[in-house]
Amino acid sequence: MKSFLAVAAAMLSAMPAWADANGIKIEEAWARATPGAAKTAAIYLTIVNTGEASETLEAVTTPAAEHADLHQDKMAEGVMQMRPVKSLTIEPGKSVVLQPSTYHIMLTGLRAPLKEGQSVPLTLTFDHAGKLQVTASVAKVGAMHAGETSGANPGSGMSHDMSSMPGMAH
């Protein structure tokens, strides 16, 4: 299986980290590298609806994990909680940003660790726009935004590693 993922990643690495189809545009798709033998990861991206009707993200799949599901992190009584979300609707002319501490795509049952510099292929399924192929780049462990690498200037921006907090290893 590792060789399949390596070939898929190599083929898709030449593709941009954005996609555009039927009024849906995906920007800045990225994930954090996973430490050690982690079996979960999160993918973040921005969904822009340039169409004239609402679009609903109904499903996500990837060969990199057994399952890919939409989740939302939410503060409840001072505690960050992560909950599955069945779907995500994007109104016409609007964007929804999946980023740390909000919505994200949760990968469970990773088939191989996500390593900085690699990419992860995804298929996003929308109710009207259909299936959209996306490639997410992999940033460093603990990254808070796309393109954050180990070689980044430490003073160039804020970064908080919350992986040691219970339930926040994604």
Beta strands, then each sheet from edge to edge (+ up, - down):
strand 1: 19-21
strand 2: 24-32
strand 3: 40-49
strand 4: 55-61
strand 5: 65-76
strand 6: 79-84
strand 7: 88-90
strand 8: 95-98
strand 9: 103-110
strand 10: 119-126
strand 11: 130-139
sheet 1: 1+ 2- 3+ 8-
sheet 2: 1+ 2- 11- 10+ 4- 7+
sheet 3: 1+ 2- 3+ 9- 5+ 6-
end
